[in-house]
Amino acid sequence: MVAEDELKKIESVMAEINRKLDALLDDRETLALMSVSERSLKSFFSEEPDLYSIEDVKVRY
């Protein structure tokens, strides 16, 4: 019985590790896609005129 309980604990821990790895991989994929998107749109946005100047966006208190 002790060995079976230990195996169940190990399976539980392994399942938790797999869930965490899946979440990390999803985050990395999202960051990679965002990086590719940013790079591909950079030239497009660099040619567009600015809608606001830095002075327009400064908040004065």
PDB file of N, H, CA, C and O in Angstrom:
ATOM      1  N   MET A   1       0.807  -1.195   0.000  1.00  0.00           N
ATOM      2  CA  MET A   1       0.000   0.000   0.000  1.00  0.00           C
ATOM      3  C   MET A   1       0.855   1.266   0.000  1.00  0.00           C
ATOM      4  O   MET A   1       0.477   2.262  -0.617  1.00  0.00           O
ATOM      5  N   VAL A   2       1.991   1.241   0.678  1.00  0.00           N
ATOM      6  H   VAL A   2       2.297   0.432   1.180  1.00  0.00           H
ATOM      7  CA  VAL A   2       2.841   2.424   0.760  1.00  0.00           C
ATOM      8  C   VAL A   2       3.370   2.791  -0.624  1.00  0.00           C
ATOM      9  O   VAL A   2       3.404   3.964  -0.994  1.00  0.00           O
ATOM     10  N   ALA A   3       3.779   1.783  -1.379  1.00  0.00           N
ATOM     11  H   ALA A   3       3.752   0.829  -1.079  1.00  0.00           H
ATOM     12  CA  ALA A   3       4.311   2.031  -2.718  1.00  0.00           C
ATOM     13  C   ALA A   3       3.229   2.619  -3.625  1.00  0.00           C
ATOM     14  O   ALA A   3       3.511   3.513  -4.423  1.00  0.00           O
ATOM     15  N   GLU A   4       2.008   2.129  -3.509  1.00  0.00           N
ATOM     16  H   GLU A   4       1.779   1.403  -2.861  1.00  0.00           H
ATOM     17  CA  GLU A   4       0.913   2.658  -4.336  1.00  0.00           C
ATOM     18  C   GLU A   4       0.607   4.104  -3.986  1.00  0.00           C
ATOM     19  O   GLU A   4       0.347   4.922  -4.869  1.00  0.00           O
ATOM     20  N   ASP A   5       0.638   4.423  -2.683  1.00  0.00           N
ATOM     21  H   ASP A   5       0.850   3.759  -1.966  1.00  0.00           H
ATOM     22  CA  ASP A   5       0.409   5.805  -2.261  1.00  0.00           C
ATOM     23  C   ASP A   5       1.510   6.730  -2.774  1.00  0.00           C
ATOM     24  O   ASP A   5       1.237   7.846  -3.216  1.00  0.00           O
ATOM     25  N   GLU A   6       2.730   6.269  -2.713  1.00  0.00           N
ATOM     26  H   GLU A   6       2.952   5.362  -2.354  1.00  0.00           H
ATOM     27  CA  GLU A   6       3.855   7.054  -3.216  1.00  0.00           C
ATOM     28  C   GLU A   6       3.728   7.280  -4.722  1.00  0.00           C
ATOM     29  O   GLU A   6       3.997   8.377  -5.212  1.00  0.00           O
ATOM     30  N   LEU A   7       3.319   6.240  -5.456  1.00  0.00           N
ATOM     31  H   LEU A   7       3.101   5.349  -5.058  1.00  0.00           H
ATOM     32  CA  LEU A   7       3.138   6.380  -6.900  1.00  0.00           C
ATOM     33  C   LEU A   7       2.038   7.386  -7.219  1.00  0.00           C
ATOM     34  O   LEU A   7       2.171   8.161  -8.166  1.00  0.00           O
ATOM     35  N   LYS A   8       0.958   7.387  -6.446  1.00  0.00           N
ATOM     36  H   LYS A   8       0.851   6.757  -5.677  1.00  0.00           H
ATOM     37  CA  LYS A   8      -0.121   8.347  -6.659  1.00  0.00           C
ATOM     38  C   LYS A   8       0.355   9.774  -6.395  1.00  0.00           C
ATOM     39  O   LYS A   8      -0.013  10.701  -7.117  1.00  0.00           O
ATOM     40  N   LYS A   9       1.174   9.945  -5.356  1.00  0.00           N
ATOM     41  H   LYS A   9       1.473   9.192  -4.770  1.00  0.00           H
ATOM     42  CA  LYS A   9       1.735  11.268  -5.068  1.00  0.00           C
ATOM     43  C   LYS A   9       2.643  11.731  -6.202  1.00  0.00           C
ATOM     44  O   LYS A   9       2.591  12.885  -6.627  1.00  0.00           O
ATOM     45  N   ILE A  10       3.475  10.811  -6.683  1.00  0.00           N
ATOM     46  H   ILE A  10       3.517   9.873  -6.338  1.00  0.00           H
ATOM     47  CA  ILE A  10       4.384  11.143  -7.788  1.00  0.00           C
ATOM     48  C   ILE A  10       3.583  11.511  -9.028  1.00  0.00           C
ATOM     49  O   ILE A  10       3.922  12.477  -9.711  1.00  0.00           O
ATOM     50  N   GLU A  11       2.530  10.766  -9.332  1.00  0.00           N
ATOM     51  H   GLU A  11       2.254   9.981  -8.777  1.00  0.00           H
ATOM     52  CA  GLU A  11       1.692  11.079 -10.482  1.00  0.00           C
ATOM     53  C   GLU A  11       1.044  12.440 -10.331  1.00  0.00           C
ATOM     54  O   GLU A  11       0.933  13.191 -11.300  1.00  0.00           O
ATOM     55  N   SER A  12       0.621  12.757  -9.136  1.00  0.00           N
ATOM     56  H   SER A  12       0.711  12.146  -8.349  1.00  0.00           H
ATOM     57  CA  SER A  12       0.004  14.052  -8.871  1.00  0.00           C
ATOM     58  C   SER A  12       0.993  15.192  -9.095  1.00  0.00           C
ATOM     59  O   SER A  12       0.664  16.204  -9.713  1.00  0.00           O
ATOM     60  N   VAL A  13       2.199  15.013  -8.587  1.00  0.00           N
ATOM     61  H   VAL A  13       2.466  14.191  -8.085  1.00  0.00           H
ATOM     62  CA  VAL A  13       3.240  16.026  -8.756  1.00  0.00           C
ATOM     63  C   VAL A  13       3.606  16.170 -10.227  1.00  0.00           C
ATOM     64  O   VAL A  13       3.781  17.284 -10.720  1.00  0.00           O
ATOM     65  N   MET A  14       3.721  15.063 -10.917  1.00  0.00           N
ATOM     66  H   MET A  14       3.579  14.158 -10.517  1.00  0.00           H
ATOM     67  CA  MET A  14       4.049  15.100 -12.347  1.00  0.00           C
ATOM     68  C   MET A  14       2.961  15.804 -13.146  1.00  0.00           C
ATOM     69  O   MET A  14       3.259  16.566 -14.066  1.00  0.00           O
ATOM     70  N   ALA A  15       1.715  15.558 -12.804  1.00  0.00           N
ATOM     71  H   ALA A  15       1.473  14.939 -12.056  1.00  0.00           H
ATOM     72  CA  ALA A  15       0.612  16.223 -13.496  1.00  0.00           C
ATOM     73  C   ALA A  15       0.677  17.731 -13.272  1.00  0.00           C
ATOM     74  O   ALA A  15       0.448  18.506 -14.200  1.00  0.00           O
ATOM     75  N   GLU A  16       0.985  18.150 -12.053  1.00  0.00           N
ATOM     76  H   GLU A  16       1.171  17.520 -11.299  1.00  0.00           H
ATOM     77  CA  GLU A  16       1.112  19.586 -11.755  1.00  0.00           C
ATOM     78  C   GLU A  16       2.276  20.207 -12.530  1.00  0.00           C
ATOM     79  O   GLU A  16       2.156  21.312 -13.058  1.00  0.00           O
ATOM     80  N   ILE A  17       3.388  19.499 -12.593  1.00  0.00           N
ATOM     81  H   ILE A  17       3.485  18.601 -12.164  1.00  0.00           H
ATOM     82  CA  ILE A  17       4.542  19.980 -13.362  1.00  0.00           C
ATOM     83  C   ILE A  17       4.175  20.108 -14.837  1.00  0.00           C
ATOM     84  O   ILE A  17       4.539  21.094 -15.478  1.00  0.00           O
ATOM     85  N   ASN A  18       3.465  19.138 -15.377  1.00  0.00           N
ATOM     86  H   ASN A  18       3.169  18.337 -14.856  1.00  0.00           H
ATOM     87  CA  ASN A  18       3.045  19.208 -16.782  1.00  0.00           C
ATOM     88  C   ASN A  18       2.124  20.389 -17.033  1.00  0.00           C
ATOM     89  O   ASN A  18       2.239  21.044 -18.068  1.00  0.00           O
ATOM     90  N   ARG A  19       1.214  20.678 -16.114  1.00  0.00           N
ATOM     91  H   ARG A  19       1.120  20.146 -15.273  1.00  0.00           H
ATOM     92  CA  ARG A  19       0.322  21.838 -16.267  1.00  0.00           C
ATOM     93  C   ARG A  19       1.125  23.143 -16.274  1.00  0.00           C
ATOM     94  O   ARG A  19       0.868  24.042 -17.075  1.00  0.00           O
ATOM     95  N   LYS A  20       2.098  23.225 -15.365  1.00  0.00           N
ATOM     96  H   LYS A  20       2.307  22.495 -14.715  1.00  0.00           H
ATOM     97  CA  LYS A  20       2.921  24.432 -15.301  1.00  0.00           C
ATOM     98  C   LYS A  20       3.785  24.592 -16.543  1.00  0.00           C
ATOM     99  O   LYS A  20       3.950  25.706 -17.041  1.00  0.00           O
ATOM    100  N   LEU A  21       4.338  23.497 -17.047  1.00  0.00           N
ATOM    101  H   LEU A  21       4.204  22.593 -16.642  1.00  0.00           H
ATOM    102  CA  LEU A  21       5.129  23.564 -18.283  1.00  0.00           C
ATOM    103  C   LEU A  21       4.276  23.991 -19.467  1.00  0.00           C
ATOM    104  O   LEU A  21       4.717  24.786 -20.297  1.00  0.00           O
ATOM    105  N   ASP A  22       3.062  23.472 -19.550  1.00  0.00           N
ATOM    106  H   ASP A  22       2.703  22.827 -18.876  1.00  0.00           H
ATOM    107  CA  ASP A  22       2.161  23.866 -20.625  1.00  0.00           C
ATOM    108  C   ASP A  22       1.855  25.362 -20.554  1.00  0.00           C
ATOM    109  O   ASP A  22       1.817  26.039 -21.581  1.00  0.00           O
ATOM    110  N   ALA A  23       1.638  25.871 -19.348  1.00  0.00           N
ATOM    111  H   ALA A  23       1.669  25.321 -18.514  1.00  0.00           H
ATOM    112  CA  ALA A  23       1.367  27.304 -19.191  1.00  0.00           C
ATOM    113  C   ALA A  23       2.579  28.133 -19.607  1.00  0.00           C
ATOM    114  O   ALA A  23       2.431  29.160 -20.269  1.00  0.00           O
ATOM    115  N   LEU A  24       3.784  27.689 -19.219  1.00  0.00           N
ATOM    116  H   LEU A  24       3.905  26.855 -18.681  1.00  0.00           H
ATOM    117  CA  LEU A  24       4.994  28.403 -19.619  1.00  0.00           C
ATOM    118  C   LEU A  24       5.187  28.391 -21.128  1.00  0.00           C
ATOM    119  O   LEU A  24       5.562  29.407 -21.713  1.00  0.00           O
ATOM    120  N   LEU A  25       4.936  27.255 -21.760  1.00  0.00           N
ATOM    121  H   LEU A  25       4.632  26.429 -21.285  1.00  0.00           H
ATOM    122  CA  LEU A  25       5.071  27.169 -23.215  1.00  0.00           C
ATOM    123  C   LEU A  25       4.056  28.059 -23.916  1.00  0.00           C
ATOM    124  O   LEU A  25       4.374  28.690 -24.924  1.00  0.00           O
ATOM    125  N   ASP A  26       2.843  28.112 -23.393  1.00  0.00           N
ATOM    126  H   ASP A  26       2.584  27.599 -22.574  1.00  0.00           H
ATOM    127  CA  ASP A  26       1.839  29.007 -23.970  1.00  0.00           C
ATOM    128  C   ASP A  26       2.284  30.459 -23.863  1.00  0.00           C
ATOM    129  O   ASP A  26       2.117  31.230 -24.808  1.00  0.00           O
ATOM    130  N   ASP A  27       2.852  30.838 -22.718  1.00  0.00           N
ATOM    131  H   ASP A  27       2.988  30.212 -21.950  1.00  0.00           H
ATOM    132  CA  ASP A  27       3.339  32.204 -22.536  1.00  0.00           C
ATOM    133  C   ASP A  27       4.474  32.517 -23.504  1.00  0.00           C
ATOM    134  O   ASP A  27       4.520  33.599 -24.090  1.00  0.00           O
ATOM    135  N   ARG A  28       5.386  31.563 -23.668  1.00  0.00           N
ATOM    136  H   ARG A  28       5.348  30.685 -23.192  1.00  0.00           H
ATOM    137  CA  ARG A  28       6.503  31.786 -24.598  1.00  0.00           C
ATOM    138  C   ARG A  28       6.014  31.922 -26.039  1.00  0.00           C
ATOM    139  O   ARG A  28       6.521  32.751 -26.795  1.00  0.00           O
ATOM    140  N   GLU A  29       5.028  31.108 -26.416  1.00  0.00           N
ATOM    141  H   GLU A  29       4.616  30.435 -25.802  1.00  0.00           H
ATOM    142  CA  GLU A  29       4.481  31.207 -27.766  1.00  0.00           C
ATOM    143  C   GLU A  29       3.821  32.563 -27.973  1.00  0.00           C
ATOM    144  O   GLU A  29       3.974  33.182 -29.027  1.00  0.00           O
ATOM    145  N   THR A  30       3.094  33.018 -26.972  1.00  0.00           N
ATOM    146  H   THR A  30       2.970  32.515 -26.117  1.00  0.00           H
ATOM    147  CA  THR A  30       2.437  34.317 -27.066  1.00  0.00           C
ATOM    148  C   THR A  30       3.466  35.430 -27.208  1.00  0.00           C
ATOM    149  O   THR A  30       3.307  36.319 -28.045  1.00  0.00           O
ATOM    150  N   LEU A  31       4.519  35.389 -26.399  1.00  0.00           N
ATOM    151  H   LEU A  31       4.649  34.667 -25.719  1.00  0.00           H
ATOM    152  CA  LEU A  31       5.572  36.403 -26.488  1.00  0.00           C
ATOM    153  C   LEU A  31       6.275  36.364 -27.840  1.00  0.00           C
ATOM    154  O   LEU A  31       6.605  37.408 -28.402  1.00  0.00           O
ATOM    155  N   ALA A  32       6.503  35.170 -28.358  1.00  0.00           N
ATOM    156  H   ALA A  32       6.235  34.322 -27.901  1.00  0.00           H
ATOM    157  CA  ALA A  32       7.153  35.051 -29.659  1.00  0.00           C
ATOM    158  C   ALA A  32       6.278  35.645 -30.760  1.00  0.00           C
ATOM    159  O   ALA A  32       6.777  36.349 -31.637  1.00  0.00           O
ATOM    160  N   LEU A  33       4.989  35.369 -30.717  1.00  0.00           N
ATOM    161  H   LEU A  33       4.583  34.797 -30.005  1.00  0.00           H
ATOM    162  CA  LEU A  33       4.083  35.931 -31.716  1.00  0.00           C
ATOM    163  C   LEU A  33       3.996  37.448 -31.604  1.00  0.00           C
ATOM    164  O   LEU A  33       3.931  38.149 -32.614  1.00  0.00           O
ATOM    165  N   MET A  34       3.994  37.948 -30.381  1.00  0.00           N
ATOM    166  H   MET A  34       4.046  37.379 -29.560  1.00  0.00           H
ATOM    167  CA  MET A  34       3.960  39.393 -30.188  1.00  0.00           C
ATOM    168  C   MET A  34       5.226  40.040 -30.730  1.00  0.00           C
ATOM    169  O   MET A  34       5.166  41.114 -31.329  1.00  0.00           O
ATOM    170  N   SER A  35       6.365  39.397 -30.526  1.00  0.00           N
ATOM    171  H   SER A  35       6.413  38.525 -30.039  1.00  0.00           H
ATOM    172  CA  SER A  35       7.630  39.924 -31.026  1.00  0.00           C
ATOM    173  C   SER A  35       7.653  39.951 -32.557  1.00  0.00           C
ATOM    174  O   SER A  35       8.079  40.936 -33.160  1.00  0.00           O
ATOM    175  N   VAL A  36       7.197  38.876 -33.168  1.00  0.00           N
ATOM    176  H   VAL A  36       6.851  38.076 -32.677  1.00  0.00           H
ATOM    177  CA  VAL A  36       7.143  38.828 -34.636  1.00  0.00           C
ATOM    178  C   VAL A  36       6.189  39.895 -35.165  1.00  0.00           C
ATOM    179  O   VAL A  36       6.488  40.576 -36.146  1.00  0.00           O
ATOM    180  N   SER A  37       5.061  40.033 -34.520  1.00  0.00           N
ATOM    181  H   SER A  37       4.818  39.481 -33.723  1.00  0.00           H
ATOM    182  CA  SER A  37       4.086  41.034 -34.931  1.00  0.00           C
ATOM    183  C   SER A  37       4.659  42.438 -34.814  1.00  0.00           C
ATOM    184  O   SER A  37       4.488  43.267 -35.708  1.00  0.00           O
ATOM    185  N   GLU A  38       5.342  42.696 -33.702  1.00  0.00           N
ATOM    186  H   GLU A  38       5.481  42.022 -32.976  1.00  0.00           H
ATOM    187  CA  GLU A  38       5.937  44.018 -33.495  1.00  0.00           C
ATOM    188  C   GLU A  38       6.972  44.329 -34.564  1.00  0.00           C
ATOM    189  O   GLU A  38       7.006  45.434 -35.104  1.00  0.00           O
ATOM    190  N   ARG A  39       7.819  43.344 -34.867  1.00  0.00           N
ATOM    191  H   ARG A  39       7.791  42.446 -34.429  1.00  0.00           H
ATOM    192  CA  ARG A  39       8.845  43.564 -35.882  1.00  0.00           C
ATOM    193  C   ARG A  39       8.239  43.768 -37.270  1.00  0.00           C
ATOM    194  O   ARG A  39       8.716  44.594 -38.048  1.00  0.00           O
ATOM    195  N   SER A  40       7.190  43.012 -37.573  1.00  0.00           N
ATOM    196  H   SER A  40       6.803  42.341 -36.941  1.00  0.00           H
ATOM    197  CA  SER A  40       6.616  43.120 -38.912  1.00  0.00           C
ATOM    198  C   SER A  40       5.852  44.425 -39.096  1.00  0.00           C
ATOM    199  O   SER A  40       5.755  44.928 -40.215  1.00  0.00           O
ATOM    200  N   LEU A  41       5.312  44.979 -38.020  1.00  0.00           N
ATOM    201  H   LEU A  41       5.390  44.570 -37.110  1.00  0.00           H
ATOM    202  CA  LEU A  41       4.561  46.233 -38.128  1.00  0.00           C
ATOM    203  C   LEU A  41       5.417  47.468 -37.910  1.00  0.00           C
ATOM    204  O   LEU A  41       4.955  48.588 -38.131  1.00  0.00           O
ATOM    205  N   LYS A  42       6.649  47.283 -37.481  1.00  0.00           N
ATOM    206  H   LYS A  42       7.025  46.374 -37.301  1.00  0.00           H
ATOM    207  CA  LYS A  42       7.509  48.417 -37.164  1.00  0.00           C
ATOM    208  C   LYS A  42       7.712  49.330 -38.370  1.00  0.00           C
ATOM    209  O   LYS A  42       7.597  50.549 -38.248  1.00  0.00           O
ATOM    210  N   SER A  43       8.008  48.760 -39.520  1.00  0.00           N
ATOM    211  H   SER A  43       8.101  47.769 -39.620  1.00  0.00           H
ATOM    212  CA  SER A  43       8.237  49.593 -40.709  1.00  0.00           C
ATOM    213  C   SER A  43       6.945  50.289 -41.137  1.00  0.00           C
ATOM    214  O   SER A  43       6.977  51.429 -41.600  1.00  0.00           O
ATOM    215  N   PHE A  44       5.826  49.615 -40.984  1.00  0.00           N
ATOM    216  H   PHE A  44       5.800  48.689 -40.608  1.00  0.00           H
ATOM    217  CA  PHE A  44       4.541  50.226 -41.335  1.00  0.00           C
ATOM    218  C   PHE A  44       4.271  51.448 -40.464  1.00  0.00           C
ATOM    219  O   PHE A  44       3.901  52.509 -40.969  1.00  0.00           O
ATOM    220  N   PHE A  45       4.457  51.296 -39.157  1.00  0.00           N
ATOM    221  H   PHE A  45       4.757  50.435 -38.747  1.00  0.00           H
ATOM    222  CA  PHE A  45       4.167  52.403 -38.251  1.00  0.00           C
ATOM    223  C   PHE A  45       5.222  53.496 -38.306  1.00  0.00           C
ATOM    224  O   PHE A  45       4.923  54.654 -38.014  1.00  0.00           O
ATOM    225  N   SER A  46       6.449  53.152 -38.674  1.00  0.00           N
ATOM    226  H   SER A  46       6.692  52.212 -38.912  1.00  0.00           H
ATOM    227  CA  SER A  46       7.484  54.186 -38.748  1.00  0.00           C
ATOM    228  C   SER A  46       7.206  55.173 -39.873  1.00  0.00           C
ATOM    229  O   SER A  46       7.648  56.320 -39.813  1.00  0.00           O
ATOM    230  N   GLU A  47       6.483  54.742 -40.890  1.00  0.00           N
ATOM    231  H   GLU A  47       6.124  53.810 -40.938  1.00  0.00           H
ATOM    232  CA  GLU A  47       6.157  55.623 -42.006  1.00  0.00           C
ATOM    233  C   GLU A  47       4.883  56.426 -41.778  1.00  0.00           C
ATOM    234  O   GLU A  47       4.592  57.352 -42.535  1.00  0.00           O
ATOM    235  N   GLU A  48       4.127  56.084 -40.752  1.00  0.00           N
ATOM    236  H   GLU A  48       4.364  55.332 -40.137  1.00  0.00           H
ATOM    237  CA  GLU A  48       2.895  56.801 -40.452  1.00  0.00           C
ATOM    238  C   GLU A  48       3.200  58.074 -39.662  1.00  0.00           C
ATOM    239  O   GLU A  48       4.112  58.083 -38.835  1.00  0.00           O
ATOM    240  N   PRO A  49       2.453  59.140 -39.909  1.00  0.00           N
ATOM    241  CA  PRO A  49       2.677  60.376 -39.137  1.00  0.00           C
ATOM    242  C   PRO A  49       2.188  60.209 -37.700  1.00  0.00           C
ATOM    243  O   PRO A  49       1.269  59.437 -37.426  1.00  0.00           O
ATOM    244  N   ASP A  50       2.817  60.944 -36.796  1.00  0.00           N
ATOM    245  H   ASP A  50       3.564  61.571 -37.018  1.00  0.00           H
ATOM    246  CA  ASP A  50       2.399  60.919 -35.395  1.00  0.00           C
ATOM    247  C   ASP A  50       1.091  61.680 -35.254  1.00  0.00           C
ATOM    248  O   ASP A  50       0.928  62.765 -35.812  1.00  0.00           O
ATOM    249  N   LEU A  51       0.167  61.107 -34.508  1.00  0.00           N
ATOM    250  H   LEU A  51       0.299  60.226 -34.054  1.00  0.00           H
ATOM    251  CA  LEU A  51      -1.103  61.793 -34.259  1.00  0.00           C
ATOM    252  C   LEU A  51      -0.964  62.861 -33.189  1.00  0.00           C
ATOM    253  O   LEU A  51      -1.624  63.898 -33.240  1.00  0.00           O
ATOM    254  N   TYR A  52      -0.103  62.598 -32.223  1.00  0.00           N
ATOM    255  H   TYR A  52       0.433  61.755 -32.181  1.00  0.00           H
ATOM    256  CA  TYR A  52       0.110  63.535 -31.126  1.00  0.00           C
ATOM    257  C   TYR A  52       1.596  63.745 -30.928  1.00  0.00           C
ATOM    258  O   TYR A  52       2.399  62.834 -31.129  1.00  0.00           O
ATOM    259  N   SER A  53       1.953  64.951 -30.532  1.00  0.00           N
ATOM    260  H   SER A  53       1.300  65.692 -30.368  1.00  0.00           H
ATOM    261  CA  SER A  53       3.342  65.198 -30.191  1.00  0.00           C
ATOM    262  C   SER A  53       3.565  64.848 -28.732  1.00  0.00           C
ATOM    263  O   SER A  53       2.611  64.591 -27.998  1.00  0.00           O
ATOM    264  N   ILE A  54       4.810  64.837 -28.313  1.00  0.00           N
ATOM    265  H   ILE A  54       5.585  65.046 -28.909  1.00  0.00           H
ATOM    266  CA  ILE A  54       5.114  64.553 -26.910  1.00  0.00           C
ATOM    267  C   ILE A  54       4.467  65.614 -26.015  1.00  0.00           C
ATOM    268  O   ILE A  54       3.994  65.299 -24.923  1.00  0.00           O
ATOM    269  N   GLU A  55       4.445  66.828 -26.459  1.00  0.00           N
ATOM    270  H   GLU A  55       4.830  67.084 -27.346  1.00  0.00           H
ATOM    271  CA  GLU A  55       3.822  67.901 -25.670  1.00  0.00           C
ATOM    272  C   GLU A  55       2.321  67.665 -25.489  1.00  0.00           C
ATOM    273  O   GLU A  55       1.753  68.029 -24.459  1.00  0.00           O
ATOM    274  N   ASP A  56       1.692  67.065 -26.475  1.00  0.00           N
ATOM    275  H   ASP A  56       2.153  66.770 -27.311  1.00  0.00           H
ATOM    276  CA  ASP A  56       0.245  66.802 -26.380  1.00  0.00           C
ATOM    277  C   ASP A  56      -0.070  65.757 -25.317  1.00  0.00           C
ATOM    278  O   ASP A  56      -1.112  65.829 -24.666  1.00  0.00           O
ATOM    279  N   VAL A  57       0.812  64.801 -25.138  1.00  0.00           N
ATOM    280  H   VAL A  57       1.659  64.743 -25.667  1.00  0.00           H
ATOM    281  CA  VAL A  57       0.506  63.708 -24.228  1.00  0.00           C
ATOM    282  C   VAL A  57       1.000  63.940 -22.802  1.00  0.00           C
ATOM    283  O   VAL A  57       0.679  63.166 -21.900  1.00  0.00           O
ATOM    284  N   LYS A  58       1.771  64.993 -22.600  1.00  0.00           N
ATOM    285  H   LYS A  58       2.031  65.621 -23.333  1.00  0.00           H
ATOM    286  CA  LYS A  58       2.239  65.303 -21.244  1.00  0.00           C
ATOM    287  C   LYS A  58       1.081  65.808 -20.415  1.00  0.00           C
ATOM    288  O   LYS A  58       0.298  66.647 -20.861  1.00  0.00           O
ATOM    289  N   VAL A  59       0.978  65.290 -19.203  1.00  0.00           N
ATOM    290  H   VAL A  59       1.613  64.608 -18.841  1.00  0.00           H
ATOM    291  CA  VAL A  59      -0.081  65.706 -18.290  1.00  0.00           C
ATOM    292  C   VAL A  59       0.483  66.775 -17.387  1.00  0.00           C
ATOM    293  O   VAL A  59       1.573  66.629 -16.834  1.00  0.00           O
ATOM    294  N   ARG A  60      -0.262  67.846 -17.242  1.00  0.00           N
ATOM    295  H   ARG A  60      -1.147  67.964 -17.692  1.00  0.00           H
ATOM    296  CA  ARG A  60       0.202  68.934 -16.384  1.00  0.00           C
ATOM    297  C   ARG A  60      -0.683  68.986 -15.152  1.00  0.00           C
ATOM    298  O   ARG A  60      -1.911  68.953 -15.241  1.00  0.00           O
ATOM    299  N   TYR A  61      -0.036  69.067 -14.013  1.00  0.00           N
ATOM    300  H   TYR A  61       0.961  69.094 -13.941  1.00  0.00           H
ATOM    301  CA  TYR A  61      -0.758  69.120 -12.747  1.00  0.00           C
ATOM    302  C   TYR A  61      -0.657  70.468 -12.117  1.00  0.00           C
ATOM    303  O   TYR A  61      -1.210  70.689 -11.039  1.00  0.00           O
TER     304      TYR A  61
END
